[in-house]
């Protein structure tokens, strides 16, 4: 039924890579713009740079596989450490975005840059 979309597979993947990287970058940027002594060290100085730099690399398509793999691991760790202790269900523990980021970045780590990327395909 939607077979007409098949010819746009490369473009939709590139859009997913760019938008996902941009949104992840914003998470990291937010951690730097709202520095707080109350925020745990690992969130401020480990998760923040991974989100900011990793999101930027994925967005522009440079070193996408390693950056996306690192981002996937960070998002999975965020889910298990930050959300899972509040219950297993992602909608109840507010971890749905962390879980989604983990699997989207894992897919990007497997697929690579795609089109519209600075790095080689």
Residue pairs with C-beta under 8 A, 6 or more apart in sequence:
5 12
10 114
10 115
11 115
11 116
13 111
13 114
13 115
14 61
14 114
14 115
14 116
14 117
16 104
17 58
17 59
17 61
17 64
17 108
17 113
17 114
17 117
18 59
18 61
18 116
20 55
20 58
20 59
20 101
20 104
20 105
20 108
21 54
21 55
21 56
21 57
21 58
21 59
21 60
22 55
22 59
23 55
24 51
24 54
24 55
24 58
24 71
24 101
24 105
25 51
25 52
25 55
25 56
25 59
26 55
27 51
27 55
28 47
28 48
28 49
28 50
28 51
28 52
28 53
28 54
28 55
29 52
31 39
31 43
31 44
31 47
31 48
31 51
31 52
32 48
32 52
35 44
36 44
47 74
47 78
50 70
50 71
50 74
51 71
51 74
53 67
54 67
54 68
54 70
54 71
54 74
55 71
57 63
57 64
57 67
58 64
58 67
58 68
58 71
58 105
58 108
60 117
60 118
61 113
61 114
61 116
61 117
61 118
61 119
62 117
62 118
62 119
63 119
64 108
64 109
64 112
64 113
64 114
64 117
64 119
65 108
65 109
65 110
65 112
65 113
66 109
68 105
68 106
68 108
68 109
69 105
69 106
69 109
71 101
71 105
72 101
72 102
72 103
72 105
72 106
72 108
72 109
73 102
75 98
75 99
75 101
75 102
75 105
76 98
76 102
78 95
78 98
79 90
79 95
79 98
79 99
79 102
82 95
82 98
83 90
83 93
83 94
83 95
83 98
84 93
84 95
85 93
86 92
86 93
86 94
86 95
87 93
90 96
90 99
112 121
113 119
113 120
113 121
114 121
115 121
